[in-house]
């Protein structure tokens, strides 16, 4: 096996784990917050599921895009370096997405409260 294939396997395993665990925790914990914004339970469940689906689709697309842009890896040092950069970039993307979602939902909540 080449270093690239080993890197792909390690990267995919780590990103699947991160994606599933973080997505599930945000889905479960975020329900209460979404419910406080939309009040109706059916709408809150639907919005929470849509947020989870968007999260999964964004991660899958990002992982596939990143793997297609990898350079050839020739040593173990390059493999660790490339994996570190790629895993850090997906973690950074997830953090940015989370904070953007929270900002949008906070402004949405404030606009709903102001209308009442």
Buried (B, 14 or more C-beta within 10 A) or exposed (E): EEBBEBBBEBBEEBBEEBBEEBBEEBBEEBBEBBBEBBEEEEEBBEBBEEBBEEBEEBBEEBBEEBBEEBEEBEEEEBBBEBBEEBBEEBEEBBEEBBEEBEEEBEEEBEEEEEEE
